[in-house]
Amino acid sequence: MTESRASHDAFRAHVPDEVRQHLHAARAEMRKGVGTFLPEAFFDHRDRARREMLLAWRGVLDTAIQRMDEKNPRA
């Protein structure tokens, strides 16, 4: 188990469900609040940038897989 997973499980064990539900709701409301003072163009740009980063990572992963396949060709 990873350290972050262990801390997450510890958090769940010590914090009541009701508190976690309130934290979740507060986070959702905060995210809505951000949308009220940032222009729509910001969110469009953020989404395009996120897509480009994901495409870049896909390229990295595809190259890594290709190199692995070249090293160890499958039967």
Phi, psi and omega in degrees: 000137180285161181296320181293323178294320179296318179292325177296315179295322178296320177300314180297324182289331186255348182248125181299152180305320182300320180294316179298323178295320178294320177298317179298314180296320179297318179298316180298317180293322178298319179296322176295321181298323179300322181295342182279337182243359174256140181291155180302327180300328178300314182291323176297315179296317179301316181294319178294320179295318178298318179297317179296321177296319178295321177296321178297315179295324177298320177297318178298313181295318178299319179294318179297318179294317179299316179296321177297317181295324179291324178291316184234078180298139179280153181286000000 
